[in-house]
Amino acid sequence: MTTSVQSSTNTASQALLDSVNGVKNTATSSASATQDRFMTLLVTQMKNQDPLNPMDNAQVTSQMAQLSTVTGIDKLNATVESLIGSVQTGQSYQASGMIGHNVLVPGNKISSTGTGGYLGVDLPIGADKLTVTIKDSAGSTIRTISLGAQSTGTATVNWDGFADNGSVAKTGSYSYDVAATTAGQSVAASALNYAQVMSVSNSSSGIKLNLSNLASVSTSDVKEIF
């Protein structure tokens, strides 16, 4: 009889440990449910404990401590999620102030209706010479723009819409490459798109700016605001 009672106690204890340590079935999703199971199992253990070998106080204390930890983590997660939501809402309101403004963001596409447009270049350390090469959809170079010394930061380039042969470039979409040198040696340079912020959206990946070129970018991608 003693062996049977002891076996029942061990089984209940293992179930409790599984519960408070994350080994749980699909029905155990909340802290309140975990607390209910804990009390049920604890009462069951106490009812079925062997009078000659009662439960160890240290064991009960340990189990209660584990339950407290699980409950605390659950409350902390809820608090953090609420805080993140509040921060994102605040960021949305702040980002809405950018609607209607033009920005420079990573990218190398530009559209022209015969008048060209603006583009940008990010120069982390500046350069003695900057070259922008505009290409059509087939990858052929139609215009090379050579610029002089540029300081560290972002440089805005105005393409007038003309090709190297003096003709007006056809209406359409183009791409461009940028290259910078200092004392004849290549230095870092990144192409930037020039576009207008049309709207702001709050997605699961954070605040997104929806641009006039149909791209969506994070606020952290913005290099300059006009």
Steps between C-alpha positions, in 0.01 A plus 500: 500500500784734584665437162177585317456832682862601443473429128192723474687780676795479260270514199325813621831668578634434149182639344539813712862546398408451134232765536713769661802431279323545169428135411128545457216404267299730275243577767753661737546846356449745785653576837163461673456153354849409621415620850179296504687186394767564758248522785314192377818296480629628833175410677504159332856441614419597858189279507686197367832541674637212700447576872827320571683701233331843472585757236824688548445868585792592277334327207175694549691827537695427182183428303334818623809700409490357148133592468576854618774528238267387219229744614750786524635434150147492361421839657832643382431388142157663510651824631774503235247433222287789623805728515605405147149575376506843663842580354391395151189717525715798600739430212206489257388846606854633469552339159174649371672838513717381208202464264544739208874531555764366261760256628815325392494124563708205374424415136618560144183551292377818334215576260507770236230658284756695301607730781716261703487526877693496824707220646741474792830351609610408851871572560621378843843664464460746213681483166717698256286387208150358462359337187137403438424266210137485385387190312187400311297182555738305275799600712648734240658823623312808379654768719814540709503786750842593640514713813786652691594470868221403737495529879403225742125434513234498230530667161198585285543473122264657244472309173365734232345217299750515214716217364873535428425558128291807580162339436220487753482161673183303430225496756546200729688351790876504537761374742828659601838400642719725712877498536722720719876537517753680716858538371413249229386236747139381526310600813161395634195645326137382499216594267194669649148545367329838518128461570205656681338350809135432414379321813610316815402147602553301819593143409619202703858591404464860620416840355511517120511806275314451172673698226397649167717244317280222651776389739447452875794569731570518872558838663856385575566477123450874451832675435366851453166683513409801283 
